[in-house]
C-alpha cells in the first residue's frame, strides 16, 4: 500500500514540502479502512483524530442535511491543524477505501 500512497502524497500540496524519503516513511504510518455506501466516515462536531486520503471510491461532504461537496481526495486537515471539531460529516457514496493517518503523526509531518 505505501508505494501507491507515496505517489498520492507526492501529488498532494500538503505533502510537497517533504523529501521523497520522509514521504515514503510517512506513507508507511497510514492504516487502511474500507467503508460501505452510506457509512459515515466522520461526523460533524466530533473530535478530530485522523487525516484521511481517499484511495478509491467516492465520498460526500455534508453539512446537515445536504451534500455540499462531492469527491474530495483528502479531508480532515483543517480540523487536525486547528485542533477543531469536525466541520462536516463525510459519508461514503459508494464502496470506498481510505488511508488514515493519526492526528499527531499528521501534525508532526506538517512540522507542528
N, CA and C atoms as a LAMMPS dump frame, in Angstrom:
ITEM: TIMESTEP
0
ITEM: NUMBER OF ATOMS
336
ITEM: BOX BOUNDS ff ff ff
-5.0000000000000000e+02 5.0000000000000000e+02
-5.0000000000000000e+02 5.0000000000000000e+02
-5.0000000000000000e+02 5.0000000000000000e+02
ITEM: ATOMS id mol type element x y z
1 1 1 N 0.822 -1.199 0
2 1 2 C 0 0 0
3 1 3 C 0.856 1.249 0
4 2 1 N 1.955 1.26 0.721
5 2 2 C 2.686 2.506 0.905
6 2 3 C 3.274 3.06 -0.387
7 3 1 N 3.632 2.197 -1.366
8 3 2 C 4.197 2.705 -2.626
9 3 3 C 3.168 3.545 -3.372
10 4 1 N 1.937 3.053 -3.5
11 4 2 C 0.89 3.821 -4.162
12 4 3 C 0.51 5.056 -3.374
13 5 1 N 0.473 4.921 -2.072
14 5 2 C 0.129 6.054 -1.216
15 5 3 C 1.224 7.115 -1.281
16 6 1 N 2.471 6.705 -1.389
17 6 2 C 3.573 7.648 -1.528
18 6 3 C 3.355 8.55 -2.747
19 7 1 N 2.915 7.978 -3.861
20 7 2 C 2.652 8.765 -5.072
21 7 3 C 1.481 9.727 -4.847
22 8 1 N 0.442 9.26 -4.165
23 8 2 C -0.71 10.114 -3.859
24 8 3 C -0.27 11.278 -2.973
25 9 1 N 0.542 10.993 -1.969
26 9 2 C 1.019 12.045 -1.076
27 9 3 C 1.909 13.037 -1.818
28 10 1 N 2.716 12.536 -2.745
29 10 2 C 3.588 13.412 -3.522
30 10 3 C 2.818 14.39 -4.388
31 11 1 N 1.616 13.997 -4.809
32 11 2 C 0.778 14.871 -5.636
33 11 3 C -0.077 15.816 -4.79
34 12 1 N -0.123 15.597 -3.493
35 12 2 C -0.944 16.396 -2.597
36 12 3 C -0.163 17.634 -2.145
37 13 1 N -0.717 18.827 -2.31
38 13 2 C 0.007 20.046 -1.941
39 13 3 C 0.427 20.092 -0.466
40 14 1 N -0.283 19.398 0.404
41 14 2 C 0.073 19.406 1.818
42 14 3 C 1.418 18.738 2.088
43 15 1 N 1.81 17.8 1.225
44 15 2 C 2.996 16.988 1.487
45 15 3 C 4.139 17.256 0.52
46 16 1 N 4.003 18.235 -0.347
47 16 2 C 5.055 18.525 -1.324
48 16 3 C 6.346 18.992 -0.663
49 17 1 N 6.263 19.558 0.521
50 17 2 C 7.459 20.04 1.215
51 17 3 C 8.327 18.913 1.76
52 18 1 N 7.783 17.703 1.826
53 18 2 C 8.543 16.57 2.351
54 18 3 C 9.451 15.997 1.276
55 19 1 N 10.619 15.597 1.666
56 19 2 C 11.502 14.905 0.738
57 19 3 C 10.963 13.514 0.445
58 20 1 N 11.478 12.892 -0.619
59 20 2 C 10.996 11.569 -1.015
60 20 3 C 11.114 10.55 0.115
61 21 1 N 12.237 10.533 0.768
62 21 2 C 12.466 9.547 1.836
63 21 3 C 11.502 9.753 3.003
64 22 1 N 11.347 10.984 3.408
65 22 2 C 10.429 11.28 4.526
66 22 3 C 8.985 10.963 4.143
67 23 1 N 8.605 11.257 2.89
68 23 2 C 7.244 10.966 2.432
69 23 3 C 6.998 9.456 2.389
70 24 1 N 7.996 8.671 1.976
71 24 2 C 7.849 7.204 1.962
72 24 3 C 7.663 6.661 3.378
73 25 1 N 8.416 7.207 4.313
74 25 2 C 8.253 6.769 5.712
75 25 3 C 6.872 7.146 6.238
76 26 1 N 6.415 8.337 5.891
77 26 2 C 5.088 8.779 6.318
78 26 3 C 4.014 7.862 5.75
79 27 1 N 4.136 7.489 4.49
80 27 2 C 3.148 6.601 3.856
81 27 3 C 3.017 5.29 4.622
82 28 1 N 4.075 4.826 5.234
83 28 2 C 4.035 3.58 5.998
84 28 3 C 3.292 3.73 7.316
85 29 1 N 3.063 4.956 7.76
86 29 2 C 2.364 5.194 9.019
87 29 3 C 0.84 5.181 8.866
88 30 1 N 0.344 5.251 7.652
89 30 2 C -1.096 5.246 7.413
90 30 3 C -1.648 3.837 7.616
91 31 1 N -2.895 3.739 8.032
92 31 2 C -3.597 2.455 8.02
93 31 3 C -4.734 2.571 7.007
94 32 1 N -5.254 1.448 6.602
95 32 2 C -6.264 1.404 5.551
96 32 3 C -7.602 0.968 6.148
97 33 1 N -8.69 1.591 5.662
98 33 2 C -10.029 1.215 6.129
99 33 3 C -11.008 1.304 4.966
100 34 1 N -11.929 0.361 4.917
101 34 2 C -12.971 0.344 3.874
102 34 3 C -14.311 0.741 4.468
103 35 1 N -15.115 1.419 3.64
104 35 2 C -16.428 1.892 4.068
105 35 3 C -17.475 1.464 3.062
106 36 1 N -18.647 1.112 3.56
107 36 2 C -19.783 0.739 2.716
108 36 3 C -20.547 1.99 2.286
109 37 1 N -21.263 1.923 1.161
110 37 2 C -22.083 3.074 0.749
111 37 3 C -23.03 3.491 1.874
112 38 1 N -23.081 4.772 2.137
113 38 2 C -23.945 5.305 3.183
114 38 3 C -23.297 5.347 4.556
115 39 1 N -22.147 4.715 4.708
116 39 2 C -21.481 4.693 6.012
117 39 3 C -20.844 6.053 6.304
118 40 1 N -21.045 6.523 7.525
119 40 2 C -20.443 7.785 7.957
120 40 3 C -18.978 7.522 8.298
121 41 1 N -18.103 8.287 7.696
122 41 2 C -16.666 8.16 7.951
123 41 3 C -16.284 9.058 9.122
124 42 1 N -16.701 10.308 9.085
125 42 2 C -16.555 11.225 10.22
126 42 3 C -17.849 12.007 10.35
127 43 1 N -18.142 12.416 11.57
128 43 2 C -19.395 13.136 11.841
129 43 3 C -19.102 14.557 12.295
130 44 1 N -19.841 15.509 11.729
131 44 2 C -19.711 16.916 12.089
132 44 3 C -19.816 17.081 13.604
133 45 1 N -18.885 17.844 14.187
134 45 2 C -18.887 18.11 15.618
135 45 3 C -18.032 17.151 16.433
136 46 1 N -17.683 15.981 15.861
137 46 2 C -16.857 15.013 16.59
138 46 3 C -15.421 15.509 16.714
139 47 1 N -14.699 14.928 17.65
140 47 2 C -13.286 15.228 17.83
141 47 3 C -12.499 14.69 16.644
142 48 1 N -11.552 15.469 16.189
143 48 2 C -10.712 15.085 15.062
144 48 3 C -9.558 14.228 15.549
145 49 1 N -9.483 12.989 15.049
146 49 2 C -8.401 12.092 15.455
147 49 3 C -7.525 11.657 14.292
148 50 1 N -7.979 11.87 13.049
149 50 2 C -7.232 11.378 11.886
150 50 3 C -7.385 12.295 10.69
151 51 1 N -6.408 12.184 9.802
152 51 2 C -6.419 12.795 8.48
153 51 3 C -6.681 11.652 7.504
154 52 1 N -7.489 11.875 6.458
155 52 2 C -7.915 10.825 5.536
156 52 3 C -7.504 11.136 4.102
157 53 1 N -7.065 10.1 3.404
158 53 2 C -6.815 10.173 1.97
159 53 3 C -7.723 9.143 1.319
160 54 1 N -8.536 9.562 0.355
161 54 2 C -9.425 8.635 -0.354
162 54 3 C -8.594 7.914 -1.408
163 55 1 N -8.49 6.594 -1.26
164 55 2 C -7.719 5.773 -2.202
165 55 3 C -8.574 5.275 -3.357
166 56 1 N -9.824 4.95 -3.056
167 56 2 C -10.753 4.504 -4.093
168 56 3 C -12.173 4.788 -3.62
169 57 1 N -13.087 4.844 -4.561
170 57 2 C -14.473 5.139 -4.219
171 57 3 C -14.745 6.639 -4.252
172 58 1 N -15.815 7.022 -3.566
173 58 2 C -16.276 8.409 -3.609
174 58 3 C -16.93 8.754 -2.287
175 59 1 N -16.682 9.967 -1.809
176 59 2 C -17.285 10.434 -0.565
177 59 3 C -18.049 11.727 -0.809
178 60 1 N -18.977 11.999 0.074
179 60 2 C -19.718 13.255 0.054
180 60 3 C -19.471 14.009 1.343
181 61 1 N -19.238 15.294 1.213
182 61 2 C -19.065 16.169 2.378
183 61 3 C -20.417 16.811 2.638
184 62 1 N -20.93 16.631 3.854
185 62 2 C -22.269 17.114 4.177
186 62 3 C -22.227 18.054 5.372
187 63 1 N -22.968 19.123 5.233
188 63 2 C -23.283 19.966 6.381
189 63 3 C -24.787 19.855 6.496
190 64 1 N -25.212 19.173 7.501
191 64 2 C -26.588 18.703 7.664
192 64 3 C -27.602 19.686 7.107
193 65 1 N -28.531 19.264 6.262
194 65 2 C -28.765 17.906 5.788
195 65 3 C -28.32 17.662 4.34
196 66 1 N -27.681 18.616 3.694
197 66 2 C -27.413 18.497 2.255
198 66 3 C -25.952 18.159 1.971
199 67 1 N -25.72 17.479 0.83
200 67 2 C -24.356 17.26 0.369
201 67 3 C -23.829 18.58 -0.168
202 68 1 N -22.702 19.013 0.345
203 68 2 C -22.112 20.289 -0.057
204 68 3 C -21.089 20.058 -1.153
205 69 1 N -20.357 18.966 -1.045
206 69 2 C -19.265 18.725 -1.968
207 69 3 C -19.188 17.232 -2.258
208 70 1 N -18.795 16.904 -3.452
209 70 2 C -18.664 15.516 -3.861
210 70 3 C -17.254 15.283 -4.377
211 71 1 N -16.583 14.287 -3.841
212 71 2 C -15.343 13.831 -4.43
213 71 3 C -14.026 14.385 -3.964
214 72 1 N -13.859 14.877 -2.719
215 72 2 C -12.52 15.306 -2.324
216 72 3 C -11.588 14.108 -2.257
217 73 1 N -10.303 14.343 -2.455
218 73 2 C -9.334 13.249 -2.396
219 73 3 C -8.717 13.112 -1.017
220 74 1 N -8.888 14.114 -0.17
221 74 2 C -8.426 14.031 1.21
222 74 3 C -9.287 14.954 2.062
223 75 1 N -9.33 14.67 3.364
224 75 2 C -10.087 15.524 4.28
225 75 3 C -9.581 15.326 5.702
226 76 1 N -9.899 16.28 6.547
227 76 2 C -9.531 16.228 7.951
228 76 3 C -8.342 17.091 8.313
229 77 1 N -7.734 17.732 7.321
230 77 2 C -6.539 18.537 7.591
231 77 3 C -6.852 19.812 8.365
232 78 1 N -7.975 20.44 8.071
233 78 2 C -8.335 21.7 8.74
234 78 3 C -8.532 21.465 10.23
235 79 1 N -9.262 20.427 10.567
236 79 2 C -9.546 20.136 11.974
237 79 3 C -8.279 19.721 12.72
238 80 1 N -7.44 18.922 12.07
239 80 2 C -6.203 18.47 12.725
240 80 3 C -5.253 19.634 12.969
241 81 1 N -5.092 20.495 11.979
242 81 2 C -4.174 21.626 12.118
243 81 3 C -4.68 22.659 13.117
244 82 1 N -5.983 22.866 13.142
245 82 2 C -6.551 23.878 14.015
246 82 3 C -7.064 23.353 15.333
247 83 1 N -6.911 22.043 15.575
248 83 2 C -7.426 21.408 16.787
249 83 3 C -8.901 21.751 16.989
250 84 1 N -9.664 21.57 15.915
251 84 2 C -11.085 21.893 15.897
252 84 3 C -11.919 20.62 15.81
253 85 1 N -13.199 20.702 16.206
254 85 2 C -14.084 19.568 15.943
255 85 3 C -14.34 19.458 14.436
256 86 1 N -14.805 18.319 13.991
257 86 2 C -15.092 18.114 12.566
258 86 3 C -16.089 19.17 12.096
259 87 1 N -15.783 19.791 10.956
260 87 2 C -16.626 20.868 10.437
261 87 3 C -17.736 20.353 9.539
262 88 1 N -17.685 19.073 9.175
263 88 2 C -18.708 18.49 8.302
264 88 3 C -18.743 16.99 8.52
265 89 1 N -19.811 16.383 8.047
266 89 2 C -19.936 14.926 8.04
267 89 3 C -19.456 14.435 6.684
268 90 1 N -18.694 13.348 6.683
269 90 2 C -18.214 12.737 5.448
270 90 3 C -18.813 11.35 5.36
271 91 1 N -19.472 11.06 4.233
272 91 2 C -20.176 9.798 4.021
273 91 3 C -19.642 9.125 2.763
274 92 1 N -19.482 7.811 2.824
275 92 2 C -19.109 7.053 1.625
276 92 3 C -20.312 7.011 0.696
277 93 1 N -20.137 7.421 -0.548
278 93 2 C -21.223 7.405 -1.529
279 93 3 C -21.256 6.1 -2.316
280 94 1 N -20.17 5.362 -2.269
281 94 2 C -20.036 4.049 -2.904
282 94 3 C -18.977 3.307 -2.102
283 95 1 N -18.713 2.036 -2.395
284 95 2 C -17.632 1.377 -1.655
285 95 3 C -16.362 2.22 -1.758
286 96 1 N -15.799 2.531 -0.608
287 96 2 C -14.694 3.492 -0.535
288 96 3 C -13.599 2.946 0.367
289 97 1 N -12.37 3.189 -0.05
290 97 2 C -11.227 2.831 0.784
291 97 3 C -10.432 4.103 1.071
292 98 1 N -10.109 4.296 2.35
293 98 2 C -9.333 5.463 2.777
294 98 3 C -8.074 5.009 3.5
295 99 1 N -7.06 5.834 3.415
296 99 2 C -5.861 5.685 4.232
297 99 3 C -5.955 6.735 5.324
298 100 1 N -5.75 6.325 6.562
299 100 2 C -5.885 7.213 7.711
300 100 3 C -4.529 7.419 8.369
301 101 1 N -4.277 8.646 8.764
302 101 2 C -3.069 8.979 9.499
303 101 3 C -3.505 9.649 10.789
304 102 1 N -3.019 9.143 11.907
305 102 2 C -3.362 9.723 13.201
306 102 3 C -3.012 11.204 13.269
307 103 1 N -3.794 11.929 14.021
308 103 2 C -3.645 13.382 14.121
309 103 3 C -2.223 13.791 14.51
310 104 1 N -1.626 13.116 15.477
311 104 2 C -0.3 13.524 15.958
312 104 3 C 0.766 13.252 14.898
313 105 1 N 0.647 12.146 14.164
314 105 2 C 1.578 11.877 13.072
315 105 3 C 1.406 12.908 11.962
316 106 1 N 0.157 13.301 11.706
317 106 2 C -0.114 14.321 10.693
318 106 3 C 0.523 15.654 11.105
319 107 1 N 0.326 16.042 12.36
320 107 2 C 0.891 17.305 12.844
321 107 3 C 2.423 17.293 12.758
322 108 1 N 3.015 16.174 13.088
323 108 2 C 4.471 16.06 13.002
324 108 3 C 4.94 16.215 11.553
325 109 1 N 4.211 15.597 10.621
326 109 2 C 4.561 15.709 9.197
327 109 3 C 4.437 17.146 8.708
328 110 1 N 3.523 17.901 9.31
329 110 2 C 3.318 19.289 8.931
330 110 3 C 4.281 20.228 9.654
331 111 1 N 5.14 19.658 10.498
332 111 2 C 6.127 20.48 11.208
333 111 3 C 5.565 21.203 12.411
334 112 1 N 4.522 20.639 13.001
335 112 2 C 3.886 21.299 14.166
336 112 3 C 4.149 20.539 15.431
